[in-house]
């Protein structure tokens, strides 16, 4: 497979790394609990952010949604460790997906805070979500291929 955005192969797919968290004295089970708690907290923050849409507070929505995504993403550090997460995030198979996701995350926060444009914030949050899905699919065997085929079949059926 080619290097970059559409690539789907990489040798080091990030299994549990015992060395990264020994400093904190966490055993494997404690790390699993920490991962679960951190992931759930991130998801709850992201879901609660939608309540801000009811009050039409787009700035708070974009901030909470983005923070929730970051917390959920960082929950992986409890599983694979910080160095290995950084290594796998910027591996050739995920480099562009990670870069695009992080750029969209920063753009969502910055433009939602400064411009306070409801339509722009919604578009950026949707783009951020799509980039996160594409990034996450790189960890699932044939995940990106399934997405490509699904949308390819949707386009051909129109």
N, C-alpha and C positions, 0 to 999 in steps of 0.2 A: 504494500500500500504506500501511497505517496506521503511525504511529510506534510503536516499541516492540518488545516481545518477539517478536511474530509477523510483524513487517515483514521484507521480503526485498529491499528496494531501497535503494541508496545510491550516490551519484555517484562519490565518491573511494574506490576500492577498494584503494588502497595498492600501487602498483608500486614498483620500486626507487627509492630516494631517494639520489642521489649526494652531497648536501650534508652529511648527518648524520655520515658517517664520515670525511670528509676530514681532520678533526683528528687521527685516528689513523693516517693515511697508508695506509689499506686501499683497494686497488683492487677492482673488481667481482668478480674471480675469488677474491681472498682473502676477501672477504665471503661468497661462496658456500661456500667451504671452512669458514669459521668457523661459518656457519649449520648446515651439515651436521654438523660436529663437536659443536656445542652441542646440537643436536637429538638426536643419537645418545646423547650423555652423559645427557641428560634421560630419554630412553626407557630406557636401561640402568638408571639409578637407580630408575625406576618399576618396571621388571620385577624387579630384584633385591629390591625391597621385598616382593615376594610370598614370598620365602624367609623373611621374618620371620613370616609366617603359620604356617609349619611349626613354628616354635618358640613360637607363640602370643604373640609380643611385639607386641601391637596398637599400642602407642605408637610403637615404631620403624617399624612398617609404615606408619602414617598419616603420620609425619614424612617418611620417605623417598619415599613415593608423592607427597606434596604438593610436596616439593622437586623431584622429577623433573618434575612437571608445570610448575612455575614455570620451571625451566631450559629445558625444551622451548619454552615460550611465549616466553621472552625471546630464544630463538634467532632469532625473527623480526626482532629489532632489527637484525641484520646484513643483512637483506634490505631492509627499508623504513625503517630508522632509528628512533631513539627517539621523536622528536616525532610522526612519522607513525603509528607503532604506537599511541601514546597517543590520537591523534586518531581513528584507525579503530576502536580498541577501544571508545571511548565515543561513536561515531557513533550517530545515532538508531536505525539498524537493529540495532545490537549493544548498546545501552546496558543493557538489562535482562539480557541474557544474560551480559554482562561483569560486571555488578554481582552477579548471583546466583552466578556462578562464584567471584568473589573472596570473597564472604561465606561461601560453602561451604568454600572453601579455608581461611580463617581459623577457621571453626567446627571443621573437621576437626582442624586442628592444636591449637587451644585445648582442645577437649573431649577429644581423645585423650590429651593430656598431663595434664590436670587430673583427669578422671573415670576414665580408663583402662578404659572400658567397651567390651568387644569388640563386642557387637551394635551399639551406637551408632556406633562407629568404622566398622564395615563399611557401615552404612546411609549415613553421611556420605560415605564414599569412593565408594560407588555413585552417590549424588546428585551429588557433585563430577564424576564421570566423565560423567554424563548432561548436566550443565551445560556441560562442556567440549566434548562432542560437538555440542550445540546451538549453542554459540558458534562452533566451527569450521565448522559447516554454513553459517553466514552468509557465509563466504568462497567457498563453492562455489555456482555458479549453480544455482538451484532445489534446493539442498541441503536446506533446511528443508522445502520442499514434499515432497521424496522421503520424509523422515522422517515427516511428517504422514500421507502416503498409506500408507506401510508400516504404521504403527501403527493407522491407521484401518481398513485391511483386516484386520489381526489382530483388532481388536475386533469387527468385523462378522462375522467367520468363527466367532466363539465361540458 
